[in-house]
Amino acid sequence: MTAESPAATRPRNRKQLIVEAAGRVFSERGYHAASMEEIATTVGITAAALYRHFPNKYALFAECANVMVDRLVAAVDEVPPDAALADLLAAVTRVTVAHRAAGGLYRWEARYLDRDDRRVLRAKFAHVVARVTGVVRREHPLPDEHLRAAAALGAIASVTMHRTSIAPRRAEDLLLAAALRVAATSPAAAVGSARAVELPVLPVPRTRRAEILAAAVPLFERDGFATVTNGRIAEAAGLVPSTIYRHFPAKADILAAACLQAAGLLAQAVEQNLHGVAGPHDAVVALAATYVAYSFEHTALTSVADAEVAGLPAALQRPLAVAQREHIAVWEQQLRLARPDLDPRQARALVHAGFGVVVEAGRRLRWQDGPDHRAAVTALVVGALGLPARRSGAGPVRGGDHDGGARR
């Protein structure tokens, strides 16, 4: 007797279990890398049983994306209109932390939805942002309330984009506090006081390999790695398709090379801008300003590194993971020196919250680069991190290894 035959053994919430499992698989592996067979195995059913609930992978994917955002909509709608911002953001934080394993799906993978489905999803998320914006405006009547609301939600959503092990309640408290600080930060006050940041220049493509990378990155960003063919890359680079294979064995190798390029450029930027900085407080501010400037300067490259690395084979992911750990370690060290109240896991989670602020604030600003936007987003990142007031004579930056890595 199989597990599929007796009706009594079939859980009544099987469809919900499928959606939960699929959300985790899609979020971790990406839409195109995930398979219906893998999802069925995760649930503990056959692929045939899975297809009885969803006719194809796209239908299941669309359901997963909507379920996640529907949870957020339900969470904010259950909070009374006159409730405090802390209550509203706490509701969002609880849902996000509870479903962190599947939450990355709607942040990066939703671009694979059809246009109409994407429009519906955006409308739902806009409802959440609008609700938060209204309360931010009421409690903190400062400029840029839309930007502050989006950035606060980005700090919360950051927990879906990393695997730092932290107890749910501790994560909720940490992210809620960060989001509230972001909402109360005035980006306009930072305009005109932007820290000077030196960024390495993206090398001019002078070799065939470099030309292929330069052509591939914009295509990966716009259309997604899985949908871009080597033929399209060759066409964009003005080459014949066979030339691609002389330099890259497979398309995944092009993506890995692009991500490593991003990691290398960010490492150089961190090294340059931490040089001569005195004290951990200033070091963290320098890291924030560098990361923001880099994200605005190299948006296509960083977006590809963020969104596509999960789809790489494990062997190609390994050097990228090492680079990322090195980059996070620099942040963690300096943040813990500036905030001794944080343990390593809290510090790492807060660093990722800062990255989440950059992603959502950058999107809100449509990645339109300029010193004012850089200064505003840097102020929001610093707000998320909760740095104490700067003390003079705080001591030099400790640690000689300032190598960075690719953001996620």
N, C-alpha and C positions, 0 to 999 in steps of 0.2 A: 504494500500500500504506500503510495507516494504522499508527499506533503500537500500535493495539489488536489488530490481526489476528495477527501472528506470535507464537506462544506463547514463542518464544525471546527476544523483546525484553521480555517482562514480568518484572520483578524478582521473585524469590521472596519478598522481604520487602515486597511492595506494601502489604499490610494494615498493616504497621508504619509504612511511609512515610505512609500516609493518616492514621493516628492521630497521628503526630508533627506533620504539617501542620495537621490539624484542631485539635489542642491549641493551636498557636500562634494560629490564627485565632480560636478561641473565647476565648482569653485576652485577645487584643488588642481584639476587637470586641464581645465579649459573645455569649451564646448566641443571643439573638433576632436580633441584627443580622447574624450570620454566616449564610451560605447554603451549601447543598451545592454549588452551581455554583462559588462562590468557592473552596471547599476543593478541588474537583476541579481547577480551574485551577492552584492552588498546587502540587498534586501533579504536574500535567502529564498528566491523563487526562480523559476525558469524564465528564459527570455520570452517564451510563448505566453506565459502568464502576464508578463509585463506589457506585452503588446495588446492584451485584452483591456488594459486600462488606458493605454496611450498608443495611438496608431503609428507614431514615429518619434524619433528623437527630438525633432523640433517642437512637437506638441508638448512633450514632457519638459523641455527646456523653457518654453514660454510660460508654462504653468509654474515652474520653479521661480522664475524671475518675478512673476506677479504675486506669488504667495509672499515672498520676502517683503516687497514694498507694501502689500496689503496689510501685513502685520504692523508696519510703521504707521500707516494711515489709521488703522484701528486704535493703535496706542495713543496717538495724539488726539483722536476724536473722543476718546474716553475721558480725557482730562477736561475739566470744566473751563470755559472760556476765560474766566477771571482768575484761574489758578496762577501760581507763581511760576516763573521761568524754571526754577529748580525742579518743580513737580513735572513740568512738561518734558524737560530734558531727561529727567530720571526715567520717565516712561519709555522714551526712545532708547535710552541706554540699556534698560533691562531687556528689551526685545533684541537689541543688537548683540549684546553679550550672550544671551541665551542661544542665539542662532549664529554665532560667529563663524562656525565651520562652513556655513552656506552663504554667508553675507557677501563674500567677495564677488559672487556671481553677477549681481546687478550693477556693481561698480565698474567692471571691466568687460564682462562677457555679454552684456546686454546689447552691445553694438551688433551682435550677430542676429538680433531679432529683425523681422521684417519691418518696413517703415511704419506701417499702421500700428503694429504691436509696440514698437519703440515709442511712438507718439503717446499711446495710452500709458505706458510706463512712466514717461517723463511727466505727464500730467499728474499722475499720482504722487510722484516724488515732489513736484512743484507744490502740491497741496501741503505736504509736510513742511517744506521750507517756508511757505507763506505763513503757516500757523506759528512756527518758531519765530519768524521775522516780526510778526505782530507783537509778540510778548517781549522780544528783545527791544523793540522800539518803545514799548510802554515802560519797561523797567530801566532801560539805559538809553535815554533819548540823546544819542550821539550820532554823528554822521555814519554812513555806510552800514546801516542796520542789515541790509540784505547780505552784504559781504560777511559781516560778523556772524549772522545766522548760519550761512552756508559753511563757514569755517568751523563753527562750533559743532555742527553735524559731522564735518569731516574728522574732527578729533575723535568723536564717538565711533564713527565707522571704521577708523583705523584698526580696531581690534580684529576686523575680519581679514586683514591683509598680512598678518604675521602669526607666528606660532609660539610666541613667548608664553610659557606656562605660568598662569596666574589665576588664583582662585576667582570664581565669578563675582563674588561680593566685593573683593578687593578691586577687581577690574572695574566694576560699576562705580565704586566710590572714586577711584582715580580718574576715570574718564569723565564722570559728571563734573568733578571739580575743575578739570582742564577745560571742558566745554563752557562752564560758567565764567571762567576767567577770560576765555576768548570773547564771549558775548559782551563782556564789560570793558574790553580793550578798545581804545579809540585809534583806529589806523591813521586817521587824519592827523593825529598829534605827532606821528612819526615822520610824516612827509616833510622833506627838506633836511632831515637829519640822518639820511641813509648812510650806513657804513660803506666806505669804499671797498669794493671787492675786485680782486684780480682773478680773471678767468682764463684758463688756457684756450687758445684759439683752436677750433676744429681744423685739423690739417686739410690742406687743399689736396684733393685726390689726384695724385700724380702717377699712380700705378693702376693696372687693370683691377687688382684686388680692391683698392681704395675706391675706384669708380663704381664697382659693383655694390659696395657697401653704401656709398652715397646715393645710389639710385634706389636701393632696396628699402632703406629706412623710411622715407616718406610714404612708400607704398604700404609697408607693414603698418604704419601708424593710421593711414586713412582707411584701408580695407581689411586689415587683420592679416596676421601671418598665414593662416591656413588657406585663405582665398587667393593669395598672391602666388603666381606661378613663376618658375625660373624664366620662362619665355617672356613674361611681362617685365621682369627685372632686366633681362638682356635688352629688350626693346628700349626701356627707359635709359639704359646706359649706352645705347647706340652700338651694341655688340650682337654677335650671333649667339644663340643659346648654347652652343657647344663650348664657347669660351668660359661660361660660368663654371663648368665642371673641371676645368683646368686649375681653378683656384679654390673651389669649394666642392667637396664630395657630394654634399646634399644641401637642400635649402636650409635645414636646421643649422648647418655650420655657418651660414651667412648671418642668421639671427644671433647665434652665440658670439660671433665676432663683433656684431654691432653692440651687444650687451657688454662685452668686455671693453669695447671702446668707450662706452659710457662710464664704466667703472674706472677706467684709467684716467679719463678726463676729470671725473669728480675727485679722485685721489689727488691729482695734481692741484686742483683748486683748493682742497682742504689744506694740503701742505703749504701752499703759498700764503693762505690767509690766516693760518695759525702761527706763522713765523713771527716771533717777536711779541706775541700777545701776552700780556701779563695778567695772570689771575684766571681762575676757572669761570667766573661770571662773564668776563669779556670773551673768553674762549667759546663759551656756549653761544653768545650773541654773534660771534664771528662765524661759527658753524651754521647758525640759522641764516645769517645773511648770505653766506656762500651757497648754501643749499637752495635758497630762494632764487638767487641770481642765476645759478646754474640751471635750475628748472625752467626759468623764463627764457634763458639764452638758448638752451638745447631742448626745447619742448618735444620735438619729434623723437629724438634719441631716447630721452628719459621715459617718455610715454610707452615706447616700444619695449624698453627694458622692464618697466612696471607690469605691463599687461601681458607680455608674451612669454616670459621666462618659464612659466609653469608648463608650457607646452613642449619644452625641450626634453630630449632624452636625458636620463640621469647623469650620464658621463659628461655631457655638455653643461649641465646645471652646476656641477661640482665647483669649478673654479669661480663661477659667479656667486655661489653661496659663500665661499671663502672671502671674496672681496666684500660682500655685503656685511659679513660678520666683523671684518676689520673696520669698516666704516662705522657700524653701530657701536663698536667697542670704544672708538674715540669719543663719540657723543656720550656714551654711558659714563666713561671715566670723568669727563669734565662736568657733566651734570651732577654726578654724585659728590664731586668736590664742592660744587656750588650749592647743592642741596643735600647735606649729610643725612637728612631724614629719610631719604629714599634708599630702598634696598635694590640690588641689581635688577630684579624683574620689574619692579616699579619704574626704574629709570629707563629700561628698554621699552616698556609699554608707553611711557611718556614721549620718548623720542619718536616712536612710530605715530603717536598722536600728533606730534609736530609735522611729520610727513603728511598725515591725512589733512591737516590744515592747508598745507601748500597745494595739495591736489584739488581740493574743493574750492579754495579761494582762487586758485589759478583758473579753474574752469569758469568760475563766476565772472572773472575778469577777461575771459576768452583768451587768456595767455597773451594779452597785449602788453608787450614789454615797455618798460620805462622806469626811471628812478622812483617815481611816486608809487607805482604799483609794487615794486620791490620792497620799498620801505614799509608800506602798509602791511604786506603779507608777512614780512619779517617780524613786525610788531605783534601780529597775531600768533605767530609761532612762539615767540618769547613768552607771550601771555599763556599759551597752552602749557609751557614747561614750568610755569610758576616760579621764575627766578626771584630770589629776594632782592631787596634794594642793594645796589652796588656798594661795596665797601672798599675804601681806598686801602692800598697795601695788602691786597688779598693774597699776594704771593704769585710766583710764576706758574705757568702751565706745566704740569708734570707729565712725563711720558714722552719718549722721543719718537714713537711710531705714530705718524699722523696720516698713514695711508688710508684712503677712502675706498668706497665700493659702490656698486649699483644700488639705487633705491628700488623699493618694491611698491 
